[in-house]
Amino acid sequence: MLEFRKDIFADERDDNLHEVGQPTQRQDMLGHVTGTSPYYDDHRFANLLHLKILRSPHAHARIRSIDDSAAARAPGVKRIIRAADVPVNLNTLLSLIQFGKDDEPSLATDVVRYKGEPILGIVATSERAALEAIALVRISYDQLPAVFDVEEALKPGAPSVNAAYPKNTFEYYSKYDHQKLRYGDADAAFAQADIVLDERYQMSPIEHAPTETNGSIAVPDTNGRYIVYTSTQALFFSLDTSAKINAVPSNQLHFIGGTVGGGFGGKVDTLTEPLSILAARLTGAPVRYRFSRHEEMQFGSPRGGERIYVKDGVMKDGRVIARKVRAYFDSGAYTRLSSYAVVKCAAHIPGPYTIPNVSGDIYCVFTNRTPATAMRGFGVTALDFALECQMDKGATAVGMDPLEFRMLNAYRDGDMKAHRREAKNCALIECAQVAAEKANWPLRDEFRRMSSRQGGGATRAGGSADRTRAPAPAAAAPAAPTRAPASTPQRVSYERPMPAAPPRTAPPAPPPRSAPPPPPAAAPAGSTHGTPRFSSVFGTRRR
Amino acid sequence: MAKHRGRGVATINYPIGMNLGGDPSQALVHSNPTGKFTVALSSIDLGQGMKSVTRQICAETLGVPVEDVYVDTADSDTGPHCMGSFASRGTHRVGNAVMVAAREARAVMMEAAAEELEVDPGDLETDGRGSIRVKGAPHRSISVRDVAIAAQFRQGKTISGRGIFLVPLSDVDPETGEMSPATCYAHACLIAEVEVDDETGDVAVLKMTSAYEIGRAINPKLVEQQLVGGSWMGMSHALYETPEPYYPDTREGPRDFNEYLMPGPGDICPHDILVLERPAPDGPFGAKGPGEMCANPVLPAVANAVFNAVGVRINDLPITPEKILRALKARGPAAASARAR
């Protein structure tokens, strides 16, 4: 079911290699299949203590009082850990790379901001004893109004979630409440577009659902050091975070991991190590803190639920001439890593397409839910969902084959991307070609001949001879798109007129369908939008 | 009431490594006295094959058989810093660091061999099977084992190397978003075929066909496990999973795998995968990485296939039977598939 197409891009590779490219069996295979690979929880200690966390039952509340006196006297309880016991209680993960303000406590002090937020830790001789002691703790709360919707959270008068960011948005560059992307003039281009598609998409949060839940064991070692067995995805990231929260030099901590039972981003968060180390320091005994499946599902960070609005300006011939994206990342109550995903999302707009007018406004929004975090495709997965559904709608609106519509707009080597870097090493067109061939998805000849290596960017300006021309829209004309402007706007080209446009060497051979193809996009002295001009298959290109 | 088939497509790219760079990884490579190599890392193997990929890259660079290399990770006392296993960075970032370290170790190994063979190091080559020989005169050779013994006990040389790979951190223009997010991108096209029951709203994914361009595939089997596993995750994401089924309403959250809906083995469909390799100029042997991206195209491809099958657009994930039935109801009785393909 997996097959290589070594014939494609063969001229760019030296395939004369010994070990690289071989289907060598994994180094750790024997250990995995015989059950002897050491995961963090495979380490056994005779006097192991167990840390369990009392969590907030409310999404937003002020803690009025905590009475843990009965819990302290419960059988098996060795130590209660309170917020005041945590040396540096407030932290943010990306403080290690100087990005963002410390906003999240290891244990809540006066306010809880999501259901499940840790308030108190109980260290006992068994998990059961710890859980039974938790049931004896009495906390009184004043419930506060909560907000769960990203757009509601941005409205005036919405409850303020995060004390470090009282307006419910992460701060960018100390002056903006979101990340911007601006390229060309999207608004001007919409006015010129034949069709404008304005759509809303909603990503669902999902669970990381690793086979092995988050956890760690901290063990007092000789000479004042602590060995920490951990499920982390980022050893030094977790070590440095734990050293900061515990206010100990980093070389007092000896982290051992590297064999992890699945992780899709959620094990970057370092949810257990700081407190298992603190518990080991306070009790002098090895302490395990591991998430139950319930904790993993409900209080381990999920993928955030991004809401994305995409507005496209599309020409009848299939060119997407403008794209505007407005997105709200639901960070939950604290930042963790969502602030980073926002910038990554902005960099990804407008997807793997060459679109001359692009605008993006991406917000990291705080709500009263479990903090979201990095997950496979962070910042991109949701955007790809939105953009690729949008591309399908664009193809439908102009009556084009959805794959040909994508290939028409696909980026190629030399094209300028919206974040103002030249595209290189592209291969979207080739992927489309071989997938279509395998799936018997019909592509017209000119699309089968397209190449990521030809016709892009600078070479376009010279009028590369084998450049594929615009295929005419496959005009099995659908009903007029709903949002098409009432009066058909004049076709404009965003090409500058070239002194001598090269002759069309390979005229397209559109299969005869119901409607005649519209005239090719010649290059009238039309408006330009002050950006580098390009089009994948139309006319000339210059930069 | 009928079942309708449809096909949907998505084409995507994916940036390799942490956005904006600034995410270093280090590696140390050294030989023991008898010519077996250890790679010391602090990188994490989540099951994706970090150890195997770096092992093959190290063996290739040193010019020794893969069995003569062992990857030791992750111990903070012995392994040098690595940013972590995320952002599709393992193969590219750690692989590059290992390559740098292995090159340094190889240079010492070749010097030591040259001294033993009394030739210039530039005249030597490795045979990839455990020996070093004079180019054009293969009978004049020495085993890596004998080179290591000589280096250690006679020449006083350490056959070892240090490596770091860092893509320098890019600035971001606050006004325009101008930035250098990544040095290379992987690509994919995925076609999903589904069957939608307009009575129950149930969606079955019947087949996937995909093409992935991932730079050099260091280990085809590991690539396959990523792409197959990732497509399953994407399908699950598209149709089943969520801890908040009525998001942003927080109620009805599942607490365990009995309540958290995921596809079972019976829901897995045949998947034809084609792999293209356009080497990344700055990748280890041109490698990029297939890690994160392979869930991404499945979500929109399935959504688009549902539209192709029954003509309704579901813009909110997951695409549950409830949402499909509501959309069909809202659209009215005029059924039939949107566009036969």
Interface residues (C-beta under 8 A of the other chain):
Chain A: M1 L2 E3 F4 R5 K6 I8 F9 E12 R13 L17 H18 E19 V20 G21 Q22 P23 T24 Q25 R26 Q27 D28 A59 I97 K115 F148 D149 V150 Y172 Y173 K175 Y176 Q179 K180 L181 R182 Y183 E199 R200 Y201 Q202 M203 S204 P205 I206 E207 A209 T232 Q233 A234 L235 F236 F237 L239 L253 H254 F255 I256 G257 G258 T259 V260 G261 G262 G263 F264 G265 K267 V268 R293 H294 M297 Q298 P302 G305 D330 Y340 V343 K344 A346 A347 H348 G351 P352 G360 T367 R369 A374 R376 G377 F378 G379 V380 T381 D384 F385 L387 E388 C389 M391 D392 K393 P402 L403 R406 M407 A410 Y411 A418 H419 R420 R421 K424 N425 C426 A427 L428 E430 C431 A432 Q433 V434 A435 A436 K438 A439 W441
Chain B: R7 G8 V9 A10 T11 I12 N13 Y14 P15 N19 L20 G22 L41 S42 S43 I44 D45 L46 G47 G49 K51 S52 R55 Q56 I57 A59 E60 G63 P65 V66 Y70 V71 T73 A74 D75 S76 D77 G79 H81 C82 M83 G84 S85 F86 A87 G128 V172 P174 E175 T176 G177 E178 M179 S180 P181 A182 C184 Y185 H187 A188 C189 L190 I191 T209 S210 A211 Y212 E213 R216 A217 I218 N219 P220 K221 L222 V223 E224 L227 V228 G230 M233 S236 H237 E241 T242 P243 E244 Y247 P248 D249 T250 G253 P254 R255 D256 F257 Y260 M262 P270 H271 D272 I273 L274 V275 L276 E277 R278 P279 A280 P281 F285 G286 G291 E292 M293 A295 N296 P297 L299 P300 A301 A303 N304 F307 R313 N315 D316 L317 P318 R341
